[in-house]
Amino acid sequence: MSEELINNVKNAVSKVLDPHMGVSIVEMGIVQNIDVDGDTAKITLKPTNPGCMSVTRMAADAKDQALSVDGIENTEIIVEGHMMADSINEMINKK
C-alpha cells in the first residue's frame, strides 16, 4: 500500500511546475525523495539554485498537491540546499 501511496503522491506533486521553466518539479529533479509513513507524506525538495526565490511557492504547492491524495492526511516538506532552508522548513511545516 505504501508504494502505491508514494506513486500517487509523486503523480500529484508532478503537477507542480517550476515557475521559471514551466516544467514539473519532479522532471527537473527538484523533488529528491518522497516517503510515506502511515498517512504522512515526507517530501524532500532541493532547488536548482541555492538562492531560488520560488522554492517557498513550490514547497507550498507540493504540500497542497500531496494533501489532495486519498490516504494522505499530513505532510512534511524538507527543503535542502537553499540558503534559507531552515526558515522555509519551519514556515511550510507550521501546524
PyMOL Python script that loads the backbone (N, CA, C, O; Angstrom):
from pymol import cmd

cmd.read_pdbstr("""\
ATOM      1  N   MET A   1       0.835  -1.210   0.000  1.00  0.00           N
ATOM      2  CA  MET A   1       0.000   0.000   0.000  1.00  0.00           C
ATOM      3  C   MET A   1       0.865   1.254   0.000  1.00  0.00           C
ATOM      4  O   MET A   1       0.554   2.234  -0.677  1.00  0.00           O
ATOM      5  N   SER A   2       1.933   1.216   0.750  1.00  0.00           N
ATOM      6  CA  SER A   2       2.790   2.391   0.857  1.00  0.00           C
ATOM      7  C   SER A   2       3.399   2.780  -0.493  1.00  0.00           C
ATOM      8  O   SER A   2       3.486   3.963  -0.822  1.00  0.00           O
ATOM      9  N   GLU A   3       3.824   1.770  -1.277  1.00  0.00           N
ATOM     10  CA  GLU A   3       4.407   2.049  -2.598  1.00  0.00           C
ATOM     11  C   GLU A   3       3.379   2.715  -3.507  1.00  0.00           C
ATOM     12  O   GLU A   3       3.710   3.616  -4.278  1.00  0.00           O
ATOM     13  N   GLU A   4       2.138   2.267  -3.411  1.00  0.00           N
ATOM     14  CA  GLU A   4       1.062   2.868  -4.197  1.00  0.00           C
ATOM     15  C   GLU A   4       0.834   4.318  -3.767  1.00  0.00           C
ATOM     16  O   GLU A   4       0.646   5.201  -4.605  1.00  0.00           O
ATOM     17  N   LEU A   5       0.852   4.553  -2.463  1.00  0.00           N
ATOM     18  CA  LEU A   5       0.685   5.934  -1.969  1.00  0.00           C
ATOM     19  C   LEU A   5       1.838   6.815  -2.426  1.00  0.00           C
ATOM     20  O   LEU A   5       1.628   7.964  -2.815  1.00  0.00           O
ATOM     21  N   ILE A   6       3.047   6.286  -2.382  1.00  0.00           N
ATOM     22  CA  ILE A   6       4.211   7.059  -2.845  1.00  0.00           C
ATOM     23  C   ILE A   6       4.025   7.447  -4.313  1.00  0.00           C
ATOM     24  O   ILE A   6       4.264   8.595  -4.689  1.00  0.00           O
ATOM     25  N   ASN A   7       3.602   6.493  -5.134  1.00  0.00           N
ATOM     26  CA  ASN A   7       3.376   6.785  -6.553  1.00  0.00           C
ATOM     27  C   ASN A   7       2.260   7.802  -6.743  1.00  0.00           C
ATOM     28  O   ASN A   7       2.357   8.674  -7.607  1.00  0.00           O
ATOM     29  N   ASN A   8       1.202   7.699  -5.946  1.00  0.00           N
ATOM     30  CA  ASN A   8       0.101   8.658  -6.038  1.00  0.00           C
ATOM     31  C   ASN A   8       0.561  10.060  -5.637  1.00  0.00           C
ATOM     32  O   ASN A   8       0.176  11.049  -6.262  1.00  0.00           O
ATOM     33  N   VAL A   9       1.380  10.140  -4.596  1.00  0.00           N
ATOM     34  CA  VAL A   9       1.914  11.447  -4.173  1.00  0.00           C
ATOM     35  C   VAL A   9       2.827  11.999  -5.265  1.00  0.00           C
ATOM     36  O   VAL A   9       2.759  13.184  -5.592  1.00  0.00           O
ATOM     37  N   LYS A  10       3.677  11.145  -5.828  1.00  0.00           N
ATOM     38  CA  LYS A  10       4.586  11.591  -6.900  1.00  0.00           C
ATOM     39  C   LYS A  10       3.793  12.125  -8.088  1.00  0.00           C
ATOM     40  O   LYS A  10       4.137  13.164  -8.652  1.00  0.00           O
ATOM     41  N   ASN A  11       2.739  11.419  -8.465  1.00  0.00           N
ATOM     42  CA  ASN A  11       1.902  11.883  -9.575  1.00  0.00           C
ATOM     43  C   ASN A  11       1.258  13.228  -9.262  1.00  0.00           C
ATOM     44  O   ASN A  11       1.178  14.101 -10.126  1.00  0.00           O
ATOM     45  N   ALA A  12       0.799  13.390  -8.022  1.00  0.00           N
ATOM     46  CA  ALA A  12       0.161  14.655  -7.625  1.00  0.00           C
ATOM     47  C   ALA A  12       1.176  15.792  -7.623  1.00  0.00           C
ATOM     48  O   ALA A  12       0.903  16.880  -8.130  1.00  0.00           O
ATOM     49  N   VAL A  13       2.345  15.534  -7.051  1.00  0.00           N
ATOM     50  CA  VAL A  13       3.386  16.567  -6.964  1.00  0.00           C
ATOM     51  C   VAL A  13       3.932  16.910  -8.356  1.00  0.00           C
ATOM     52  O   VAL A  13       4.442  18.010  -8.570  1.00  0.00           O
ATOM     53  N   SER A  14       3.823  15.979  -9.285  1.00  0.00           N
ATOM     54  CA  SER A  14       4.274  16.237 -10.663  1.00  0.00           C
ATOM     55  C   SER A  14       3.508  17.378 -11.315  1.00  0.00           C
ATOM     56  O   SER A  14       3.968  17.946 -12.305  1.00  0.00           O
ATOM     57  N   LYS A  15       2.349  17.716 -10.773  1.00  0.00           N
ATOM     58  CA  LYS A  15       1.550  18.825 -11.316  1.00  0.00           C
ATOM     59  C   LYS A  15       2.142  20.187 -10.970  1.00  0.00           C
ATOM     60  O   LYS A  15       1.773  21.198 -11.568  1.00  0.00           O
ATOM     61  N   VAL A  16       3.062  20.214 -10.001  1.00  0.00           N
ATOM     62  CA  VAL A  16       3.696  21.473  -9.599  1.00  0.00           C
ATOM     63  C   VAL A  16       4.795  21.800 -10.600  1.00  0.00           C
ATOM     64  O   VAL A  16       5.682  20.988 -10.861  1.00  0.00           O
ATOM     65  N   LEU A  17       4.717  22.992 -11.149  1.00  0.00           N
ATOM     66  CA  LEU A  17       5.707  23.422 -12.144  1.00  0.00           C
ATOM     67  C   LEU A  17       6.681  24.424 -11.552  1.00  0.00           C
ATOM     68  O   LEU A  17       6.317  25.250 -10.715  1.00  0.00           O
ATOM     69  N   ASP A  18       7.924  24.337 -12.000  1.00  0.00           N
ATOM     70  CA  ASP A  18       8.886  25.389 -11.691  1.00  0.00           C
ATOM     71  C   ASP A  18       8.395  26.628 -12.426  1.00  0.00           C
ATOM     72  O   ASP A  18       8.258  26.596 -13.649  1.00  0.00           O
ATOM     73  N   PRO A  19       8.123  27.733 -11.707  1.00  0.00           N
ATOM     74  CA  PRO A  19       7.531  28.898 -12.360  1.00  0.00           C
ATOM     75  C   PRO A  19       8.411  29.550 -13.421  1.00  0.00           C
ATOM     76  O   PRO A  19       7.910  30.266 -14.288  1.00  0.00           O
ATOM     77  N   HIS A  20       9.706  29.308 -13.360  1.00  0.00           N
ATOM     78  CA  HIS A  20      10.610  29.930 -14.335  1.00  0.00           C
ATOM     79  C   HIS A  20      10.770  29.085 -15.597  1.00  0.00           C
ATOM     80  O   HIS A  20      10.973  29.606 -16.693  1.00  0.00           O
ATOM     81  N   MET A  21      10.673  27.754 -15.410  1.00  0.00           N
ATOM     82  CA  MET A  21      10.911  26.843 -16.516  1.00  0.00           C
ATOM     83  C   MET A  21       9.623  26.270 -17.104  1.00  0.00           C
ATOM     84  O   MET A  21       9.599  25.847 -18.260  1.00  0.00           O
ATOM     85  N   GLY A  22       8.557  26.257 -16.311  1.00  0.00           N
ATOM     86  CA  GLY A  22       7.304  25.675 -16.778  1.00  0.00           C
ATOM     87  C   GLY A  22       7.365  24.164 -16.899  1.00  0.00           C
ATOM     88  O   GLY A  22       6.606  23.564 -17.661  1.00  0.00           O
ATOM     89  N   VAL A  23       8.270  23.548 -16.147  1.00  0.00           N
ATOM     90  CA  VAL A  23       8.481  22.104 -16.170  1.00  0.00           C
ATOM     91  C   VAL A  23       8.194  21.558 -14.774  1.00  0.00           C
ATOM     92  O   VAL A  23       8.453  22.227 -13.774  1.00  0.00           O
ATOM     93  N   SER A  24       7.663  20.350 -14.711  1.00  0.00           N
ATOM     94  CA  SER A  24       7.360  19.696 -13.436  1.00  0.00           C
ATOM     95  C   SER A  24       8.593  19.656 -12.531  1.00  0.00           C
ATOM     96  O   SER A  24       9.707  19.402 -12.990  1.00  0.00           O
ATOM     97  N   ILE A  25       8.376  19.911 -11.239  1.00  0.00           N
ATOM     98  CA  ILE A  25       9.493  19.857 -10.285  1.00  0.00           C
ATOM     99  C   ILE A  25      10.006  18.423 -10.122  1.00  0.00           C
ATOM    100  O   ILE A  25      11.145  18.219  -9.703  1.00  0.00           O
ATOM    101  N   VAL A  26       9.179  17.435 -10.450  1.00  0.00           N
ATOM    102  CA  VAL A  26       9.642  16.043 -10.432  1.00  0.00           C
ATOM    103  C   VAL A  26      10.588  15.818 -11.617  1.00  0.00           C
ATOM    104  O   VAL A  26      11.673  15.261 -11.451  1.00  0.00           O
ATOM    105  N   GLU A  27      10.175  16.251 -12.806  1.00  0.00           N
ATOM    106  CA  GLU A  27      11.012  16.089 -14.007  1.00  0.00           C
ATOM    107  C   GLU A  27      12.339  16.833 -13.874  1.00  0.00           C
ATOM    108  O   GLU A  27      13.369  16.368 -14.360  1.00  0.00           O
ATOM    109  N   MET A  28      12.308  17.987 -13.214  1.00  0.00           N
ATOM    110  CA  MET A  28      13.525  18.790 -13.063  1.00  0.00           C
ATOM    111  C   MET A  28      14.475  18.238 -12.010  1.00  0.00           C
ATOM    112  O   MET A  28      15.617  18.686 -11.914  1.00  0.00           O
ATOM    113  N   GLY A  29      14.022  17.275 -11.222  1.00  0.00           N
ATOM    114  CA  GLY A  29      14.870  16.710 -10.176  1.00  0.00           C
ATOM    115  C   GLY A  29      14.861  17.509  -8.886  1.00  0.00           C
ATOM    116  O   GLY A  29      15.658  17.241  -7.987  1.00  0.00           O
ATOM    117  N   ILE A  30      13.969  18.487  -8.784  1.00  0.00           N
ATOM    118  CA  ILE A  30      13.856  19.272  -7.554  1.00  0.00           C
ATOM    119  C   ILE A  30      13.306  18.396  -6.429  1.00  0.00           C
ATOM    120  O   ILE A  30      13.693  18.546  -5.270  1.00  0.00           O
ATOM    121  N   VAL A  31      12.402  17.482  -6.779  1.00  0.00           N
ATOM    122  CA  VAL A  31      11.911  16.519  -5.791  1.00  0.00           C
ATOM    123  C   VAL A  31      12.980  15.438  -5.660  1.00  0.00           C
ATOM    124  O   VAL A  31      13.198  14.648  -6.578  1.00  0.00           O
ATOM    125  N   GLN A  32      13.637  15.419  -4.513  1.00  0.00           N
ATOM    126  CA  GLN A  32      14.721  14.478  -4.269  1.00  0.00           C
ATOM    127  C   GLN A  32      14.220  13.148  -3.734  1.00  0.00           C
ATOM    128  O   GLN A  32      14.783  12.097  -4.038  1.00  0.00           O
ATOM    129  N   ASN A  33      13.144  13.198  -2.924  1.00  0.00           N
ATOM    130  CA  ASN A  33      12.659  11.978  -2.298  1.00  0.00           C
ATOM    131  C   ASN A  33      11.212  12.166  -1.863  1.00  0.00           C
ATOM    132  O   ASN A  33      10.798  13.255  -1.465  1.00  0.00           O
ATOM    133  N   ILE A  34      10.458  11.080  -1.949  1.00  0.00           N
ATOM    134  CA  ILE A  34       9.101  11.033  -1.410  1.00  0.00           C
ATOM    135  C   ILE A  34       9.003   9.754  -0.596  1.00  0.00           C
ATOM    136  O   ILE A  34       9.314   8.666  -1.082  1.00  0.00           O
ATOM    137  N   ASP A  35       8.568   9.899   0.648  1.00  0.00           N
ATOM    138  CA  ASP A  35       8.370   8.745   1.506  1.00  0.00           C
ATOM    139  C   ASP A  35       7.005   8.882   2.164  1.00  0.00           C
ATOM    140  O   ASP A  35       6.541   9.997   2.405  1.00  0.00           O
ATOM    141  N   VAL A  36       6.371   7.778   2.451  1.00  0.00           N
ATOM    142  CA  VAL A  36       5.081   7.803   3.135  1.00  0.00           C
ATOM    143  C   VAL A  36       5.194   6.936   4.374  1.00  0.00           C
ATOM    144  O   VAL A  36       5.624   5.784   4.312  1.00  0.00           O
ATOM    145  N   ASP A  37       4.797   7.513   5.507  1.00  0.00           N
ATOM    146  CA  ASP A  37       4.758   6.788   6.772  1.00  0.00           C
ATOM    147  C   ASP A  37       3.349   6.920   7.319  1.00  0.00           C
ATOM    148  O   ASP A  37       2.965   7.975   7.824  1.00  0.00           O
ATOM    149  N   GLY A  38       2.582   5.847   7.217  1.00  0.00           N
ATOM    150  CA  GLY A  38       1.176   5.909   7.625  1.00  0.00           C
ATOM    151  C   GLY A  38       0.418   6.821   6.690  1.00  0.00           C
ATOM    152  O   GLY A  38       0.308   6.549   5.494  1.00  0.00           O
ATOM    153  N   ASP A  39      -0.116   7.926   7.245  1.00  0.00           N
ATOM    154  CA  ASP A  39      -0.860   8.890   6.435  1.00  0.00           C
ATOM    155  C   ASP A  39      -0.079  10.181   6.210  1.00  0.00           C
ATOM    156  O   ASP A  39      -0.651  11.206   5.840  1.00  0.00           O
ATOM    157  N   THR A  40       1.250  10.121   6.439  1.00  0.00           N
ATOM    158  CA  THR A  40       2.108  11.303   6.292  1.00  0.00           C
ATOM    159  C   THR A  40       3.054  11.144   5.113  1.00  0.00           C
ATOM    160  O   THR A  40       3.793  10.164   5.020  1.00  0.00           O
ATOM    161  N   ALA A  41       3.020  12.122   4.213  1.00  0.00           N
ATOM    162  CA  ALA A  41       3.961  12.158   3.092  1.00  0.00           C
ATOM    163  C   ALA A  41       5.119  13.072   3.467  1.00  0.00           C
ATOM    164  O   ALA A  41       4.916  14.213   3.883  1.00  0.00           O
ATOM    165  N   LYS A  42       6.323  12.562   3.317  1.00  0.00           N
ATOM    166  CA  LYS A  42       7.539  13.326   3.587  1.00  0.00           C
ATOM    167  C   LYS A  42       8.215  13.567   2.244  1.00  0.00           C
ATOM    168  O   LYS A  42       8.629  12.625   1.568  1.00  0.00           O
ATOM    169  N   ILE A  43       8.322  14.840   1.864  1.00  0.00           N
ATOM    170  CA  ILE A  43       8.826  15.200   0.539  1.00  0.00           C
ATOM    171  C   ILE A  43      10.055  16.083   0.696  1.00  0.00           C
ATOM    172  O   ILE A  43      10.009  17.118   1.360  1.00  0.00           O
ATOM    173  N   THR A  44      11.153  15.665   0.080  1.00  0.00           N
ATOM    174  CA  THR A  44      12.396  16.435   0.130  1.00  0.00           C
ATOM    175  C   THR A  44      12.583  17.154  -1.200  1.00  0.00           C
ATOM    176  O   THR A  44      12.543  16.535  -2.264  1.00  0.00           O
ATOM    177  N   LEU A  45      12.789  18.468  -1.127  1.00  0.00           N
ATOM    178  CA  LEU A  45      12.997  19.311  -2.305  1.00  0.00           C
ATOM    179  C   LEU A  45      14.387  19.930  -2.246  1.00  0.00           C
ATOM    180  O   LEU A  45      14.845  20.359  -1.187  1.00  0.00           O
ATOM    181  N   LYS A  46      15.041  19.969  -3.376  1.00  0.00           N
ATOM    182  CA  LYS A  46      16.332  20.644  -3.480  1.00  0.00           C
ATOM    183  C   LYS A  46      16.295  21.509  -4.729  1.00  0.00           C
ATOM    184  O   LYS A  46      16.371  20.996  -5.846  1.00  0.00           O
ATOM    185  N   PRO A  47      16.177  22.837  -4.544  1.00  0.00           N
ATOM    186  CA  PRO A  47      16.104  23.716  -5.709  1.00  0.00           C
ATOM    187  C   PRO A  47      17.411  23.686  -6.504  1.00  0.00           C
ATOM    188  O   PRO A  47      18.473  23.357  -5.976  1.00  0.00           O
ATOM    189  N   THR A  48      17.303  24.032  -7.769  1.00  0.00           N
ATOM    190  CA  THR A  48      18.480  24.039  -8.635  1.00  0.00           C
ATOM    191  C   THR A  48      19.429  25.183  -8.307  1.00  0.00           C
ATOM    192  O   THR A  48      20.594  25.156  -8.704  1.00  0.00           O
ATOM    193  N   ASN A  49      18.942  26.183  -7.589  1.00  0.00           N
ATOM    194  CA  ASN A  49      19.723  27.362  -7.226  1.00  0.00           C
ATOM    195  C   ASN A  49      19.571  27.580  -5.727  1.00  0.00           C
ATOM    196  O   ASN A  49      18.442  27.645  -5.240  1.00  0.00           O
ATOM    197  N   PRO A  50      20.674  27.698  -4.970  1.00  0.00           N
ATOM    198  CA  PRO A  50      20.567  27.863  -3.514  1.00  0.00           C
ATOM    199  C   PRO A  50      19.914  29.181  -3.087  1.00  0.00           C
ATOM    200  O   PRO A  50      19.627  29.377  -1.906  1.00  0.00           O
ATOM    201  N   GLY A  51      19.682  30.073  -4.032  1.00  0.00           N
ATOM    202  CA  GLY A  51      19.016  31.336  -3.720  1.00  0.00           C
ATOM    203  C   GLY A  51      17.668  31.450  -4.416  1.00  0.00           C
ATOM    204  O   GLY A  51      17.116  32.545  -4.526  1.00  0.00           O
ATOM    205  N   CYS A  52      17.137  30.335  -4.883  1.00  0.00           N
ATOM    206  CA  CYS A  52      15.882  30.320  -5.634  1.00  0.00           C
ATOM    207  C   CYS A  52      14.771  31.055  -4.876  1.00  0.00           C
ATOM    208  O   CYS A  52      14.454  30.718  -3.736  1.00  0.00           O
ATOM    209  N   MET A  53      14.197  32.048  -5.522  1.00  0.00           N
ATOM    210  CA  MET A  53      13.144  32.848  -4.889  1.00  0.00           C
ATOM    211  C   MET A  53      11.782  32.148  -4.942  1.00  0.00           C
ATOM    212  O   MET A  53      10.846  32.584  -4.272  1.00  0.00           O
ATOM    213  N   SER A  54      11.658  31.089  -5.713  1.00  0.00           N
ATOM    214  CA  SER A  54      10.371  30.421  -5.903  1.00  0.00           C
ATOM    215  C   SER A  54      10.220  29.136  -5.106  1.00  0.00           C
ATOM    216  O   SER A  54       9.174  28.491  -5.177  1.00  0.00           O
ATOM    217  N   VAL A  55      11.238  28.748  -4.349  1.00  0.00           N
ATOM    218  CA  VAL A  55      11.185  27.459  -3.660  1.00  0.00           C
ATOM    219  C   VAL A  55      10.057  27.405  -2.629  1.00  0.00           C
ATOM    220  O   VAL A  55       9.461  26.347  -2.427  1.00  0.00           O
ATOM    221  N   THR A  56       9.760  28.519  -1.979  1.00  0.00           N
ATOM    222  CA  THR A  56       8.675  28.509  -0.992  1.00  0.00           C
ATOM    223  C   THR A  56       7.344  28.238  -1.676  1.00  0.00           C
ATOM    224  O   THR A  56       6.532  27.473  -1.158  1.00  0.00           O
ATOM    225  N   ARG A  57       7.108  28.847  -2.822  1.00  0.00           N
ATOM    226  CA  ARG A  57       5.872  28.614  -3.575  1.00  0.00           C
ATOM    227  C   ARG A  57       5.808  27.167  -4.037  1.00  0.00           C
ATOM    228  O   ARG A  57       4.758  26.533  -3.931  1.00  0.00           O
ATOM    229  N   MET A  58       6.912  26.635  -4.545  1.00  0.00           N
ATOM    230  CA  MET A  58       6.921  25.249  -5.000  1.00  0.00           C
ATOM    231  C   MET A  58       6.676  24.287  -3.829  1.00  0.00           C
ATOM    232  O   MET A  58       5.963  23.294  -3.976  1.00  0.00           O
ATOM    233  N   ALA A  59       7.268  24.585  -2.676  1.00  0.00           N
ATOM    234  CA  ALA A  59       7.072  23.742  -1.489  1.00  0.00           C
ATOM    235  C   ALA A  59       5.614  23.772  -1.039  1.00  0.00           C
ATOM    236  O   ALA A  59       5.042  22.733  -0.710  1.00  0.00           O
ATOM    237  N   ALA A  60       5.013  24.965  -1.025  1.00  0.00           N
ATOM    238  CA  ALA A  60       3.601  25.089  -0.626  1.00  0.00           C
ATOM    239  C   ALA A  60       2.697  24.356  -1.614  1.00  0.00           C
ATOM    240  O   ALA A  60       1.743  23.690  -1.212  1.00  0.00           O
ATOM    241  N   ASP A  61       2.995  24.477  -2.897  1.00  0.00           N
ATOM    242  CA  ASP A  61       2.194  23.786  -3.912  1.00  0.00           C
ATOM    243  C   ASP A  61       2.359  22.272  -3.805  1.00  0.00           C
ATOM    244  O   ASP A  61       1.388  21.531  -3.962  1.00  0.00           O
ATOM    245  N   ALA A  62       3.582  21.805  -3.538  1.00  0.00           N
ATOM    246  CA  ALA A  62       3.823  20.368  -3.366  1.00  0.00           C
ATOM    247  C   ALA A  62       3.049  19.847  -2.153  1.00  0.00           C
ATOM    248  O   ALA A  62       2.480  18.756  -2.189  1.00  0.00           O
ATOM    249  N   LYS A  63       3.038  20.630  -1.097  1.00  0.00           N
ATOM    250  CA  LYS A  63       2.285  20.253   0.107  1.00  0.00           C
ATOM    251  C   LYS A  63       0.797  20.128  -0.213  1.00  0.00           C
ATOM    252  O   LYS A  63       0.163  19.138   0.152  1.00  0.00           O
ATOM    253  N   ASP A  64       0.243  21.127  -0.891  1.00  0.00           N
ATOM    254  CA  ASP A  64      -1.178  21.099  -1.256  1.00  0.00           C
ATOM    255  C   ASP A  64      -1.501  19.898  -2.143  1.00  0.00           C
ATOM    256  O   ASP A  64      -2.513  19.227  -1.942  1.00  0.00           O
ATOM    257  N   GLN A  65      -0.648  19.633  -3.114  1.00  0.00           N
ATOM    258  CA  GLN A  65      -0.890  18.506  -4.020  1.00  0.00           C
ATOM    259  C   GLN A  65      -0.821  17.176  -3.268  1.00  0.00           C
ATOM    260  O   GLN A  65      -1.645  16.291  -3.495  1.00  0.00           O
ATOM    261  N   ALA A  66       0.154  17.035  -2.378  1.00  0.00           N
ATOM    262  CA  ALA A  66       0.273  15.795  -1.607  1.00  0.00           C
ATOM    263  C   ALA A  66      -0.957  15.581  -0.734  1.00  0.00           C
ATOM    264  O   ALA A  66      -1.445  14.458  -0.607  1.00  0.00           O
ATOM    265  N   LEU A  67      -1.459  16.657  -0.134  1.00  0.00           N
ATOM    266  CA  LEU A  67      -2.632  16.553   0.739  1.00  0.00           C
ATOM    267  C   LEU A  67      -3.908  16.231  -0.045  1.00  0.00           C
ATOM    268  O   LEU A  67      -4.912  15.828   0.543  1.00  0.00           O
ATOM    269  N   SER A  68      -3.872  16.406  -1.352  1.00  0.00           N
ATOM    270  CA  SER A  68      -5.044  16.090  -2.175  1.00  0.00           C
ATOM    271  C   SER A  68      -5.156  14.590  -2.464  1.00  0.00           C
ATOM    272  O   SER A  68      -6.164  14.137  -3.006  1.00  0.00           O
ATOM    273  N   VAL A  69      -4.130  13.824  -2.106  1.00  0.00           N
ATOM    274  CA  VAL A  69      -4.100  12.383  -2.374  1.00  0.00           C
ATOM    275  C   VAL A  69      -4.894  11.652  -1.290  1.00  0.00           C
ATOM    276  O   VAL A  69      -4.695  11.885  -0.097  1.00  0.00           O
ATOM    277  N   ASP A  70      -5.790  10.770  -1.718  1.00  0.00           N
ATOM    278  CA  ASP A  70      -6.534   9.936  -0.772  1.00  0.00           C
ATOM    279  C   ASP A  70      -5.566   9.118   0.060  1.00  0.00           C
ATOM    280  O   ASP A  70      -4.679   8.453  -0.476  1.00  0.00           O
ATOM    281  N   GLY A  71      -5.741   9.170   1.379  1.00  0.00           N
ATOM    282  CA  GLY A  71      -4.870   8.426   2.285  1.00  0.00           C
ATOM    283  C   GLY A  71      -3.767   9.261   2.890  1.00  0.00           C
ATOM    284  O   GLY A  71      -3.091   8.817   3.819  1.00  0.00           O
ATOM    285  N   ILE A  72      -3.571  10.478   2.374  1.00  0.00           N
ATOM    286  CA  ILE A  72      -2.563  11.382   2.935  1.00  0.00           C
ATOM    287  C   ILE A  72      -3.279  12.466   3.740  1.00  0.00           C
ATOM    288  O   ILE A  72      -4.087  13.225   3.204  1.00  0.00           O
ATOM    289  N   GLU A  73      -2.973  12.521   5.015  1.00  0.00           N
ATOM    290  CA  GLU A  73      -3.590  13.499   5.913  1.00  0.00           C
ATOM    291  C   GLU A  73      -2.609  14.568   6.392  1.00  0.00           C
ATOM    292  O   GLU A  73      -3.015  15.648   6.821  1.00  0.00           O
ATOM    293  N   ASN A  74      -1.309  14.255   6.316  1.00  0.00           N
ATOM    294  CA  ASN A  74      -0.271  15.173   6.806  1.00  0.00           C
ATOM    295  C   ASN A  74       0.901  15.165   5.829  1.00  0.00           C
ATOM    296  O   ASN A  74       1.100  14.218   5.068  1.00  0.00           O
ATOM    297  N   THR A  75       1.658  16.235   5.875  1.00  0.00           N
ATOM    298  CA  THR A  75       2.875  16.298   5.061  1.00  0.00           C
ATOM    299  C   THR A  75       4.016  16.867   5.887  1.00  0.00           C
ATOM    300  O   THR A  75       3.811  17.614   6.844  1.00  0.00           O
ATOM    301  N   GLU A  76       5.200  16.500   5.495  1.00  0.00           N
ATOM    302  CA  GLU A  76       6.415  17.141   5.991  1.00  0.00           C
ATOM    303  C   GLU A  76       7.234  17.474   4.757  1.00  0.00           C
ATOM    304  O   GLU A  76       7.636  16.588   4.002  1.00  0.00           O
ATOM    305  N   ILE A  77       7.472  18.752   4.565  1.00  0.00           N
ATOM    306  CA  ILE A  77       8.270  19.214   3.426  1.00  0.00           C
ATOM    307  C   ILE A  77       9.648  19.583   3.953  1.00  0.00           C
ATOM    308  O   ILE A  77       9.773  20.333   4.921  1.00  0.00           O
ATOM    309  N   ILE A  78      10.671  19.055   3.313  1.00  0.00           N
ATOM    310  CA  ILE A  78      12.040  19.350   3.714  1.00  0.00           C
ATOM    311  C   ILE A  78      12.746  19.972   2.522  1.00  0.00           C
ATOM    312  O   ILE A  78      12.942  19.323   1.495  1.00  0.00           O
ATOM    313  N   VAL A  79      13.124  21.233   2.666  1.00  0.00           N
ATOM    314  CA  VAL A  79      13.904  21.917   1.633  1.00  0.00           C
ATOM    315  C   VAL A  79      15.367  21.810   2.038  1.00  0.00           C
ATOM    316  O   VAL A  79      15.742  22.154   3.159  1.00  0.00           O
ATOM    317  N   GLU A  80      16.182  21.333   1.117  1.00  0.00           N
ATOM    318  CA  GLU A  80      17.623  21.201   1.340  1.00  0.00           C
ATOM    319  C   GLU A  80      18.365  22.025   0.304  1.00  0.00           C
ATOM    320  O   GLU A  80      17.850  22.279  -0.785  1.00  0.00           O
ATOM    321  N   GLY A  81      19.586  22.444   0.649  1.00  0.00           N
ATOM    322  CA  GLY A  81      20.443  23.111  -0.315  1.00  0.00           C
ATOM    323  C   GLY A  81      20.025  24.523  -0.682  1.00  0.00           C
ATOM    324  O   GLY A  81      20.403  25.029  -1.738  1.00  0.00           O
ATOM    325  N   HIS A  82      19.247  25.163   0.182  1.00  0.00           N
ATOM    326  CA  HIS A  82      18.832  26.547  -0.042  1.00  0.00           C
ATOM    327  C   HIS A  82      19.352  27.390   1.115  1.00  0.00           C
ATOM    328  O   HIS A  82      19.374  26.929   2.256  1.00  0.00           O
ATOM    329  N   MET A  83      19.764  28.601   0.836  1.00  0.00           N
ATOM    330  CA  MET A  83      20.355  29.430   1.880  1.00  0.00           C
ATOM    331  C   MET A  83      19.373  29.770   3.008  1.00  0.00           C
ATOM    332  O   MET A  83      19.804  30.155   4.095  1.00  0.00           O
ATOM    333  N   MET A  84      18.077  29.637   2.773  1.00  0.00           N
ATOM    334  CA  MET A  84      17.077  29.904   3.807  1.00  0.00           C
ATOM    335  C   MET A  84      16.275  28.642   4.148  1.00  0.00           C
ATOM    336  O   MET A  84      15.127  28.734   4.583  1.00  0.00           O
ATOM    337  N   ALA A  85      16.873  27.477   3.954  1.00  0.00           N
ATOM    338  CA  ALA A  85      16.168  26.206   4.129  1.00  0.00           C
ATOM    339  C   ALA A  85      15.536  26.082   5.513  1.00  0.00           C
ATOM    340  O   ALA A  85      14.383  25.666   5.625  1.00  0.00           O
ATOM    341  N   ASP A  86      16.264  26.434   6.562  1.00  0.00           N
ATOM    342  CA  ASP A  86      15.720  26.290   7.922  1.00  0.00           C
ATOM    343  C   ASP A  86      14.456  27.122   8.109  1.00  0.00           C
ATOM    344  O   ASP A  86      13.464  26.635   8.651  1.00  0.00           O
ATOM    345  N   SER A  87      14.488  28.347   7.671  1.00  0.00           N
ATOM    346  CA  SER A  87      13.324  29.234   7.806  1.00  0.00           C
ATOM    347  C   SER A  87      12.154  28.751   6.959  1.00  0.00           C
ATOM    348  O   SER A  87      11.007  28.772   7.408  1.00  0.00           O
ATOM    349  N   ILE A  88      12.439  28.321   5.749  1.00  0.00           N
ATOM    350  CA  ILE A  88      11.388  27.824   4.854  1.00  0.00           C
ATOM    351  C   ILE A  88      10.742  26.573   5.456  1.00  0.00           C
ATOM    352  O   ILE A  88       9.517  26.449   5.474  1.00  0.00           O
ATOM    353  N   ASN A  89      11.570  25.649   5.947  1.00  0.00           N
ATOM    354  CA  ASN A  89      11.050  24.409   6.527  1.00  0.00           C
ATOM    355  C   ASN A  89      10.174  24.685   7.744  1.00  0.00           C
ATOM    356  O   ASN A  89       9.126  24.065   7.924  1.00  0.00           O
ATOM    357  N   GLU A  90      10.610  25.606   8.561  1.00  0.00           N
ATOM    358  CA  GLU A  90       9.808  25.969   9.736  1.00  0.00           C
ATOM    359  C   GLU A  90       8.467  26.560   9.330  1.00  0.00           C
ATOM    360  O   GLU A  90       7.432  26.197   9.890  1.00  0.00           O
ATOM    361  N   MET A  91       8.477  27.463   8.364  1.00  0.00           N
ATOM    362  CA  MET A  91       7.257  28.134   7.919  1.00  0.00           C
ATOM    363  C   MET A  91       6.306  27.159   7.215  1.00  0.00           C
ATOM    364  O   MET A  91       5.106  27.162   7.489  1.00  0.00           O
ATOM    365  N   ILE A  92       6.824  26.336   6.322  1.00  0.00           N
ATOM    366  CA  ILE A  92       5.968  25.482   5.487  1.00  0.00           C
ATOM    367  C   ILE A  92       5.356  24.343   6.292  1.00  0.00           C
ATOM    368  O   ILE A  92       4.299  23.825   5.930  1.00  0.00           O
ATOM    369  N   ASN A  93       6.011  23.949   7.380  1.00  0.00           N
ATOM    370  CA  ASN A  93       5.528  22.831   8.186  1.00  0.00           C
ATOM    371  C   ASN A  93       4.804  23.268   9.455  1.00  0.00           C
ATOM    372  O   ASN A  93       4.455  22.437  10.293  1.00  0.00           O
ATOM    373  N   LYS A  94       4.581  24.568   9.593  1.00  0.00           N
ATOM    374  CA  LYS A  94       3.858  25.071  10.764  1.00  0.00           C
ATOM    375  C   LYS A  94       2.445  24.510  10.763  1.00  0.00           C
ATOM    376  O   LYS A  94       1.759  24.503   9.741  1.00  0.00           O
ATOM    377  N   LYS A  95       2.039  24.054  11.899  1.00  0.00           N
ATOM    378  CA  LYS A  95       0.687  23.441  12.006  1.00  0.00           C
ATOM    379  C   LYS A  95      -0.336  24.462  12.417  1.00  0.00           C
ATOM    380  O   LYS A  95      -1.514  24.133  12.556  1.00  0.00           O
TER     381      LYS A  95
END
""", "prot")
cmd.dss("prot")
cmd.show_as("cartoon", "prot")
cmd.util.cbc("prot")
cmd.orient("prot")
